[in-house]
């Protein structure tokens, strides 16, 4: 096999591994996002007064095992404006992506 063909195959395999790892992270983030939204829907926290503390909002330095993407998903939902955060680190649902409207909208 020519040397240039080995380089092409190596680069193609590297690109495939990169794509698959990014796809895996995206799938895990989507699952974390759904879990955060489900927790907020279950607790019926739709405004500042009914905001709840989520256990995965803080970093757990002593946790072993697989990476939990719920904390990162929660941060991205706050930045996107779907979830609100109070000064006391409690969270509430501003807009439900399932219906595409604000939670208070009828």
Secondary structure, DSSP 4 states (H G I P E B T S, - for coil): --HHHHHHHHHHHHHHHHHHHHHHHHHHHHHHHHHHHHHHHHTT--SGGG-B--GGGS--TT--SSPP-HHHHHHHHHHHTSEEE-TTS-EEESEETTTTEETT--
